[in-house]
Amino acid sequence: MSAADAASAPAFPVIGDWTLRRAAGDDLDQLVALERVIFESDAWPAKLWRSELESPYTWYVAVVATAAPDVVLGYAGLLALPRAHDADIQTIGLAAEVRGHGLGRELMRQLHDEARRRGVREMFLDVRVDNPVAQGLYTSFGYQEIGVRKGYYQPDDVDALVMRLTLEGLDTRPSAATRPTEGQ
Ligand SMILES: CC(C)(COP(=O)(O)OP(=O)(O)OC[C@H]1O[C@@H](n2cnc3c(N)ncnc32)[C@H](O)[C@@H]1OP(=O)(O)O)[C@@H](O)C(=O)NCCC(=O)NCCS
């Protein structure tokens, strides 16, 4: 990371025993393995993960144990194309043992903050119709359903809800449970 990049890097919070950091190419094998456990039949292959991590238009954050920052326990990613005013939440997933502690909410907040830094005004995402937990997370930020993609998730043949959020006016302040740490 250059000095200029370091100066503009976000400060990631500590939440309980965990913290966030930028995901990098070195995390590829762990991300692929974790993805298989979390998403099973919907899991992205290693080739897709590699291109996501290498793209200049994506931004990935990993959840790690504060005491063991090499061990990836979760992740989330943003795709914001140059000159576009909209961006996509590419994915978000946490190991089962770290769910329910506010990390999903913090990952979303970080992606929204990065999207804003890139000049994004509107966010889009897809979510399985049979995933009420993720839908609850998204609607709590104000995401609204704007359409359905029939049979989007294969081979399960499950529909996707398409959701949209206007970033303007969204409150992305850290919750009381978090405290800032040095950016990565
Ligand atoms: C979706 C996911 C990222 C949420 O992360 P998390 O850290 O467990 O969620 P948080 O603790 O930050 O909770 C945020 C919100 O999610 C929803 N939520 C979390 N756990 C929930 C549960 N067990 N039941 C219902 N809603 C729940 C709630 O809306 C919650 O807000 P609240 O705490 O104000 O009620 C996580 O459950 C996960 O990785 N799931 C498997 C992968 C997945 O489904 N990814 C989404 C693909 S579109």
The ligand as a MOL file (V3000), in Angstrom:
LIG
                    3D

  0  0  0     0  0            999 V3000
M  V30 BEGIN CTAB
M  V30 COUNTS 48 50 0 0 0
M  V30 BEGIN ATOM
M  V30 1 C -26.6230 -12.5050 6.5670 0
M  V30 2 C -25.4290 -12.4170 7.5240 0
M  V30 3 C -24.2320 -11.8170 6.7790 0
M  V30 4 C -25.8170 -11.4840 8.6830 0
M  V30 5 O -24.6840 -11.2660 9.4970 0
M  V30 6 P -24.7760 -11.2330 11.1000 0
M  V30 7 O -23.4890 -10.7530 11.6160 0
M  V30 8 O -25.2520 -12.5500 11.5940 0
M  V30 9 O -25.9100 -10.1580 11.3390 0
M  V30 10 P -25.9050 -9.0130 12.4490 0
M  V30 11 O -25.6040 -9.6030 13.7770 0
M  V30 12 O -25.0610 -7.8910 11.9870 0
M  V30 13 O -27.4340 -8.5920 12.4330 0
M  V30 14 C -27.8800 -7.6650 11.4570 0
M  V30 15 C -29.3290 -7.9300 11.1270 0
M  V30 16 O -29.4530 -9.1660 10.4150 0
M  V30 17 C -30.7050 -9.7710 10.7750 0
M  V30 18 N -30.4500 -10.9960 11.5110 0
M  V30 19 C -29.2460 -11.4290 11.9870 0
M  V30 20 N -29.3930 -12.6420 12.5500 0
M  V30 21 C -30.7070 -12.9620 12.4490 0
M  V30 22 C -31.4870 -14.1050 12.8200 0
M  V30 23 N -30.9180 -15.1470 13.4260 0
M  V30 24 N -32.8000 -14.1140 12.5240 0
M  V30 25 C -33.3750 -13.0710 11.8900 0
M  V30 26 N -32.6890 -11.9590 11.4970 0
M  V30 27 C -31.3840 -11.9110 11.7860 0
M  V30 28 C -31.4160 -8.7790 11.6630 0
M  V30 29 O -32.1360 -7.8740 10.8160 0
M  V30 30 C -30.2460 -8.0630 12.3090 0
M  V30 31 O -30.5840 -6.7920 12.7960 0
M  V30 32 P -30.9080 -6.6150 14.3770 0
M  V30 33 O -29.7220 -7.1260 15.1180 0
M  V30 34 O -31.1060 -5.1440 14.5220 0
M  V30 35 O -32.1390 -7.4360 14.6110 0
M  V30 36 C -25.0640 -13.8040 8.1290 0
M  V30 37 O -26.2070 -14.3340 8.7460 0
M  V30 38 C -24.5490 -14.8090 7.0980 0
M  V30 39 O -23.3670 -14.8440 6.7970 0
M  V30 40 N -25.4520 -15.6450 6.5760 0
M  V30 41 C -25.0680 -16.6830 5.5970 0
M  V30 42 C -24.6670 -16.0820 4.2720 0
M  V30 43 C -25.7670 -15.2410 3.6600 0
M  V30 44 O -26.9420 -15.5830 3.7210 0
M  V30 45 N -25.3560 -14.1320 3.0130 0
M  V30 46 C -26.2650 -13.2380 2.3280 0
M  V30 47 C -26.3090 -13.5880 0.8960 0
M  V30 48 S -27.4050 -12.4990 -0.0020 0
M  V30 END ATOM
M  V30 BEGIN BOND
M  V30 1 1 1 2
M  V30 2 1 2 3
M  V30 3 1 2 4
M  V30 4 1 2 36
M  V30 5 1 4 5
M  V30 6 1 5 6
M  V30 7 2 6 7
M  V30 8 1 6 8
M  V30 9 1 6 9
M  V30 10 1 9 10
M  V30 11 2 10 11
M  V30 12 1 10 12
M  V30 13 1 10 13
M  V30 14 1 13 14
M  V30 15 1 14 15
M  V30 16 1 15 16
M  V30 17 1 15 30
M  V30 18 1 16 17
M  V30 19 1 17 18
M  V30 20 1 17 28
M  V30 21 1 18 19
M  V30 22 1 18 27
M  V30 23 2 19 20
M  V30 24 1 20 21
M  V30 25 1 21 22
M  V30 26 2 21 27
M  V30 27 1 22 23
M  V30 28 2 22 24
M  V30 29 1 24 25
M  V30 30 2 25 26
M  V30 31 1 26 27
M  V30 32 1 28 29
M  V30 33 1 28 30
M  V30 34 1 30 31
M  V30 35 1 31 32
M  V30 36 2 32 33
M  V30 37 1 32 34
M  V30 38 1 32 35
M  V30 39 1 36 37
M  V30 40 1 36 38
M  V30 41 2 38 39
M  V30 42 1 38 40
M  V30 43 1 40 41
M  V30 44 1 41 42
M  V30 45 1 42 43
M  V30 46 2 43 44
M  V30 47 1 43 45
M  V30 48 1 45 46
M  V30 49 1 46 47
M  V30 50 1 47 48
M  V30 END BOND
M  V30 END CTAB
M  END
